[in-house]
Amino acid sequence: MRHLPLSALQQRFWYLCTAYPGDASPILVLNWRLRGPLDVPAWQAAVSAVVDRHESLRTGFVHRDGEPVQVVLPPAGIDTELVDLSGLPEDERDTRAAELLSARTHRLLDLTADPLVGSCLLRLADDHHVWCFTMHHLLADGASLRIVGREIRAGFAAALDGAKPDLPDLELQYGDFALWQAEQDQAGDLAYWRERLAGAPQLQLPTDLPRPAEKSAHSAEHLHQMSPELAGAVVELSRSARCTPFMVLLAALQVLLRERSGQDDFCVGTPVAGRVRAEFEPVVGLFANTLALRADLTGDPAFAELLKRTRTTVIGGLQRQSAPLGRVIAALGVPREPGRTQLFDVVFSMRNDTPAALTRLGPVEVEGFPHGHAKVLHDLVFDIWRLDETGLRAGIRYDTALFRPDTVEAMARRYEQILSAVVARPGDRLSELVASHG
């Protein structure tokens, strides 16, 4: 067995998971519906091969001298649990499958005692299965889900052909990243963040309910669809302003948060991939970092000016993304508050994990199977999916101990109104844009 320190990113997540346990852990999920004659042993073997290939999927945690340590277990595959639902009435099988998978993906895991990776195959009929693969977020990130999905597809397809999958060699494992990260001199990056974030106030959004003494992880999600025309206008503005759609969407969100809080100065968190070396691209692990992007809406600027400020902030942050958020927070000396997360309570994420189109693996058709939303450890998480043919889809995950559904729905509508205004008249000052679309 290999014993390793936690990476700085894992240390931050460990704190979040233990300081705000709630009733469910942050679990990453792959749920697939498999239609056709499935070779179950070949599928189980493909899953086991991927688990054996990546040390992070064979990792547990123990305490040593009061501190958590990673323990990498030797390759031994994984037991894909088989559950037969084919005896139920046909119209009840999907509902029961969804209930079973929800129970697997919305549970509170003991980080030092429970299995942190799981695989389950539900049999709805001879030619109809649903497969669920779960990983605790402490072990992996969103990019890792895509790696696991690609490799299981490749492994299963190869097994059907009696061949070995064509996968890239893993020169390094996640433990190597943890060791490498510990050796990096981040003094320059930390100095940037100390200067950039010094004195940044916490965003004080009004809430529907009093903030609990301790942060919960209870959450729900509101989805809001915006038109292809608005999506096109966002892209056009980003081009003319020499920035990215992400920057336009983030700046519009800052306007919304300013309107609701009355603040011109606050931070919004945003996740970044964090795979700063090519050798780590094919590795499953927790590489995703979070940047604290400080908004500057002082002086009632025109939206075009706010966009310039946002562009500078985003580029500066991306250039210094190797500094883990936990170290930034420690360098700033941000106090811990049990009722809220440090530095920022709102996260903005531009997502690319759009529902996969129907694909075929030999005789089996593969499509997604819904599994709900990921748990949140912040007050609000704004997710934007850019879908060229159908527009923009916005998802707002929110802490149900703080916000009611109608408030979040109104927030989503208001965000669309603001976005429509700023792309139409980016030269107007924020006060004019807000007043004309109030």
C-alpha positions in Angstrom: 0.0 0.0 0.0 1.1 3.5 -0.8 0.7 6.2 1.8 0.7 9.8 0.5 -0.2 13.3 1.8 -3.3 14.9 0.6 -2.9 17.5 -2.1 -3.6 21.1 -1.2 -6.9 20.8 -3.2 -7.9 17.7 -1.2 -7.0 19.5 2.1 -9.5 22.2 1.2 -12.2 19.7 0.2 -11.5 17.7 3.4 -12.2 20.8 5.4 -15.4 21.6 3.5 -16.7 18.0 3.8 -16.0 17.8 7.5 -16.9 21.4 8.5 -20.2 21.3 6.6 -21.3 17.7 6.6 -25.0 18.2 6.0 -26.9 15.0 5.1 -25.1 14.1 1.8 -21.6 14.0 0.5 -20.5 15.7 -2.8 -20.6 12.7 -5.1 -19.7 12.6 -8.8 -22.0 10.4 -10.8 -22.0 8.6 -14.2 -25.5 7.1 -14.9 -26.0 5.4 -18.2 -29.0 3.5 -19.7 -27.8 0.5 -21.7 -30.2 -0.9 -24.2 -29.4 -4.1 -26.1 -27.9 -7.5 -25.3 -25.3 -6.5 -22.6 -22.3 -8.8 -22.0 -22.4 -8.3 -18.2 -19.0 -10.0 -17.4 -17.3 -7.8 -20.1 -18.9 -4.7 -18.7 -17.8 -5.6 -15.1 -14.3 -6.3 -16.4 -14.1 -3.0 -18.2 -15.1 -1.1 -15.0 -12.6 -3.1 -12.9 -9.8 -2.4 -15.4 -10.4 1.4 -15.1 -10.4 1.2 -11.3 -7.2 -0.7 -11.4 -5.6 1.7 -13.9 -6.1 4.8 -11.7 -4.7 4.9 -8.2 -7.2 7.6 -7.1 -10.1 5.1 -7.6 -8.3 2.7 -5.2 -7.7 5.4 -2.6 -8.9 5.6 1.0 -8.0 7.8 3.9 -6.8 7.3 7.4 -5.7 9.6 10.2 -2.1 9.8 11.2 -1.2 12.1 14.1 -4.5 13.7 13.7 -4.1 14.5 10.0 -5.7 12.7 7.0 -3.4 10.6 4.8 -4.2 8.9 1.5 -3.8 5.2 1.3 -3.6 3.7 -2.2 -4.7 0.0 -2.2 -3.2 -2.5 -4.7 -5.2 -3.3 -7.9 -8.1 -5.6 -7.1 -10.9 -4.5 -9.4 -14.3 -3.4 -8.1 -17.4 -5.4 -7.4 -20.2 -4.0 -9.6 -23.3 -4.8 -7.7 -26.1 -6.4 -9.7 -29.7 -5.6 -8.9 -32.5 -7.4 -10.7 -35.6 -5.2 -11.2 -37.0 -7.2 -14.1 -39.6 -8.9 -11.8 -41.4 -5.5 -11.2 -44.2 -4.4 -13.4 -42.7 -2.7 -16.5 -44.1 0.7 -15.7 -42.5 0.7 -12.2 -39.0 -0.2 -13.2 -37.7 3.2 -14.1 -39.1 4.8 -11.0 -37.6 2.1 -8.8 -34.2 2.4 -10.6 -34.3 6.2 -10.0 -35.0 5.7 -6.3 -32.2 3.2 -5.9 -29.7 5.4 -7.8 -30.8 8.5 -5.8 -30.1 6.6 -2.6 -26.6 5.8 -3.9 -25.8 9.3 -5.0 -27.3 11.3 -2.1 -25.8 9.8 1.0 -23.3 10.9 3.6 -20.1 8.9 3.4 -17.6 8.4 6.2 -14.3 9.4 4.6 -12.2 7.0 6.6 -14.6 4.0 6.7 -17.0 3.8 3.7 -16.1 2.9 0.1 -15.6 6.1 -1.8 -16.1 4.6 -5.3 -19.0 2.4 -6.3 -20.4 0.6 -9.3 -23.9 -0.7 -9.7 -25.8 -2.4 -12.6 -29.6 -2.5 -12.5 -31.3 -5.1 -14.7 -34.6 -3.8 -16.0 -35.0 -6.5 -18.7 -32.8 -9.0 -20.6 -31.9 -6.2 -23.0 -32.2 -3.2 -20.7 -29.9 -2.1 -17.9 -29.0 1.0 -16.0 -25.4 1.5 -14.8 -24.3 3.9 -12.0 -20.7 4.8 -11.1 -20.0 7.0 -8.2 -16.9 8.8 -6.9 -16.5 11.0 -3.9 -15.4 14.5 -5.0 -12.4 14.2 -2.8 -11.0 11.7 -5.3 -11.9 13.2 -8.6 -13.4 16.1 -10.5 -15.7 16.7 -13.5 -12.9 16.1 -16.0 -12.2 12.8 -14.3 -15.8 11.7 -14.9 -15.3 12.1 -18.6 -12.0 10.2 -18.5 -13.7 7.3 -16.7 -16.6 7.3 -19.2 -14.2 7.2 -22.2 -12.1 4.5 -20.8 -15.0 2.2 -19.8 -16.4 2.6 -23.3 -13.0 1.8 -24.8 -12.5 -1.2 -22.5 -15.9 -2.7 -23.1 -15.7 -2.2 -26.9 -12.2 -3.8 -26.9 -13.5 -6.8 -24.8 -16.2 -7.5 -27.3 -13.5 -7.7 -30.0 -11.2 -9.8 -27.9 -8.6 -7.0 -27.9 -7.0 -4.6 -25.4 -8.2 -1.0 -25.3 -6.1 1.7 -26.9 -5.5 4.0 -23.9 -2.7 6.5 -23.2 0.0 5.4 -20.9 -0.2 6.9 -17.4 3.3 8.3 -16.8 2.1 9.7 -13.4 -0.7 9.1 -10.9 -2.6 11.4 -8.7 -0.2 10.8 -5.8 2.6 12.2 -8.0 0.5 15.4 -8.4 0.1 15.7 -4.6 3.9 15.4 -4.2 4.6 17.7 -7.1 2.2 20.4 -5.9 3.8 20.3 -2.4 7.2 21.1 -3.9 6.0 24.1 -6.0 7.2 27.6 -5.1 3.9 29.5 -5.1 5.2 32.6 -3.4 4.7 34.8 -6.5 1.1 33.6 -7.1 0.2 33.9 -3.4 1.6 37.4 -3.4 -0.7 38.3 -6.3 -3.8 36.9 -4.6 -2.9 38.6 -1.3 -2.7 41.9 -3.0 -5.8 41.3 -5.2 -8.1 40.0 -2.5 -6.9 42.1 0.5 -9.9 43.5 2.3 -12.4 41.9 0.0 -15.8 42.0 1.8 -18.1 39.0 2.0 -21.1 39.3 -0.3 -24.2 39.9 1.8 -27.1 38.7 -0.2 -30.5 39.0 1.4 -31.9 35.5 2.2 -35.4 34.3 2.7 -34.5 32.4 5.9 -32.1 33.3 8.7 -28.6 31.9 8.1 -28.2 28.8 10.3 -25.4 28.8 12.9 -23.8 25.9 10.9 -23.8 25.5 7.1 -25.9 22.7 5.8 -25.6 20.9 2.5 -29.3 20.8 1.7 -29.9 21.9 -1.8 -32.2 22.1 -4.8 -31.8 23.2 -8.4 -33.8 25.5 -10.6 -33.3 25.3 -14.4 -33.9 28.2 -16.7 -33.8 28.1 -20.5 -32.7 31.2 -22.5 -33.1 31.7 -26.3 -30.6 31.0 -29.1 -30.9 34.7 -30.0 -29.6 35.7 -26.6 -26.9 33.1 -26.8 -25.8 34.5 -30.2 -25.8 38.1 -28.8 -23.6 37.0 -25.9 -21.1 35.5 -28.4 -21.2 38.6 -30.6 -20.6 40.9 -27.7 -17.7 38.8 -26.5 -16.1 39.0 -30.0 -16.5 42.7 -30.3 -15.2 43.3 -26.8 -12.2 40.9 -27.3 -13.2 38.7 -24.4 -15.0 35.3 -24.0 -18.7 34.4 -23.5 -17.7 33.3 -19.9 -16.6 36.9 -19.2 -19.8 38.4 -20.5 -21.9 35.9 -18.5 -19.9 36.5 -15.3 -20.0 40.3 -15.6 -23.8 40.1 -16.0 -24.0 37.9 -12.9 -22.0 40.5 -11.0 -24.6 43.1 -12.0 -27.4 40.9 -10.6 -25.5 40.3 -7.4 -24.8 44.1 -7.1 -28.5 44.8 -7.5 -29.6 42.3 -4.8 -26.9 43.2 -2.3 -26.2 46.8 -2.9 -22.4 46.1 -3.0 -19.9 47.2 -5.6 -17.1 45.0 -4.2 -17.3 41.2 -3.6 -15.9 37.9 -4.8 -17.4 35.1 -6.9 -15.8 31.7 -7.1 -15.2 29.9 -10.3 -13.8 26.4 -10.9 -10.8 25.9 -13.2 -9.4 22.6 -14.6 -6.0 22.8 -12.8 -4.3 20.3 -15.0 -1.3 22.5 -15.6 1.0 19.7 -16.9 0.3 17.5 -19.9 1.2 14.3 -18.0 -1.9 14.9 -15.8 -4.4 15.2 -18.6 -5.3 11.5 -18.7 -5.2 11.0 -14.9 -8.3 10.6 -12.7 -8.0 12.8 -9.6 -9.0 16.1 -8.0 -7.2 18.7 -10.0 -9.9 21.3 -10.3 -9.1 24.4 -8.3 -11.4 27.4 -7.6 -10.5 31.0 -8.2 -11.8 33.9 -6.1 -12.6 36.5 -8.7 -13.1 39.9 -7.2 -15.8 42.1 -8.8 -15.2 45.8 -9.1 -18.4 47.7 -10.0 -17.4 51.0 -8.3 -18.3 54.3 -10.0 -21.4 53.1 -11.8 -19.4 52.0 -14.9 -20.8 51.3 -18.4 -21.2 47.6 -18.9 -18.4 47.7 -21.5 -16.1 49.1 -18.8 -17.2 46.4 -16.4 -16.4 43.8 -19.0 -12.9 45.2 -19.4 -12.4 45.0 -15.6 -13.8 41.4 -15.6 -11.5 40.4 -18.5 -8.4 41.7 -16.6 -9.5 39.9 -13.4 -10.2 36.6 -15.2 -7.0 36.6 -17.2 -4.9 37.5 -14.1 -6.6 34.7 -12.1 -6.1 32.1 -14.8 -2.4 32.9 -15.1 -2.1 32.2 -11.3 -4.5 29.2 -11.1 -1.8 26.8 -9.7 -2.1 28.4 -6.3 -4.7 26.2 -4.4 -7.6 28.1 -3.0 -6.9 26.7 0.5 -3.4 28.3 0.5 -4.8 31.6 -0.8 -7.4 31.6 2.1 -4.6 30.8 4.6 -2.4 33.5 3.2 -5.2 36.0 3.5 -6.0 34.9 7.1 -9.7 34.6 6.3 -11.5 33.5 9.5 -13.6 30.4 9.5 -17.3 30.8 10.0 -19.4 27.7 10.6 -22.4 29.3 9.0 -20.8 30.1 5.6 -17.9 29.3 3.3 -14.8 31.4 3.3 -14.2 34.3 0.9 -17.2 33.8 -1.3 -20.7 32.2 -1.1 -21.6 32.3 -4.8 -19.9 30.2 -7.5 -20.2 30.7 -11.3 -19.4 27.8 -13.6 -19.6 27.5 -17.3 -20.3 23.8 -17.9 -19.5 21.5 -20.8 -21.0 18.3 -19.5 -24.0 18.5 -21.7 -26.2 15.4 -22.0 -24.4 12.9 -24.2 -26.1 12.0 -27.5 -27.2 8.4 -28.0 -24.1 6.3 -28.8 -23.5 2.7 -29.7 -21.1 0.2 -28.2 -21.3 -2.9 -30.3 -24.9 -4.2 -29.9 -25.6 -1.8 -27.0 -27.0 1.7 -27.2 -25.8 4.1 -24.5 -27.7 7.1 -23.3 -27.8 9.2 -20.1 -30.0 8.4 -17.1 -31.1 11.4 -15.0 -29.6 11.5 -11.5 -30.5 14.9 -10.1 -28.1 17.7 -9.2 -24.8 17.7 -7.4 -24.9 18.9 -3.7 -23.7 22.4 -3.0 -21.5 23.6 -0.2 -22.0 27.3 -1.1 -25.2 29.4 -0.9 -25.6 29.6 -4.7 -24.0 27.9 -7.7 -24.8 29.4 -11.1 -24.2 26.8 -13.8 -24.4 27.9 -17.5 -24.5 25.4 -20.3 -23.8 26.9 -23.7 -26.0 25.1 -26.3 -25.7 26.7 -29.7 -28.8 25.1 -31.2 -31.1 25.7 -28.2 -29.6 28.7 -26.5 -28.3 29.0 -23.0 -29.4 26.8 -20.2 -28.9 28.2 -16.7 -29.0 26.1 -13.6 -29.1 27.6 -10.1 -28.2 25.2 -7.3 -29.1 26.7 -4.0 -29.0 26.1 -0.2 -32.6 25.4 0.7 -31.9 26.5 4.3 -31.5 30.0 3.0 -33.6 30.4 -0.2 -37.1 29.6 -1.3 -37.8 28.2 -4.8 -39.8 31.3 -5.9 -36.9 33.6 -5.0 -34.4 31.6 -7.0 -36.8 31.4 -10.0 -37.1 35.2 -9.8 -33.3 35.5 -9.7 -33.0 33.4 -12.9 -35.6 35.5 -14.7 -33.8 38.7 -13.6 -30.5 37.4 -14.7 -31.9 36.8 -18.2 -33.4 40.4 -18.2 -30.0 41.9 -17.2 -28.2 39.7 -19.8 -30.6 40.9 -22.5 -30.1 44.5 -21.5 -26.3 44.4 -21.4 -25.8 42.7 -24.8 -28.2 45.2 -26.4 -26.7 48.4 -24.9 -23.2 47.6 -23.5 -22.4 51.4 -23.5 -25.0 52.2 -20.9 -24.1 52.7 -17.3 -25.2 49.9 -14.9 -27.7 52.2 -13.2 -29.4 52.9 -16.6 -29.4 49.3 -17.6 -31.0 48.2 -14.3 -33.5 51.0 -14.3 -34.7 50.3 -17.8 -35.2 46.6 -17.1 -36.4 46.8 -13.5 
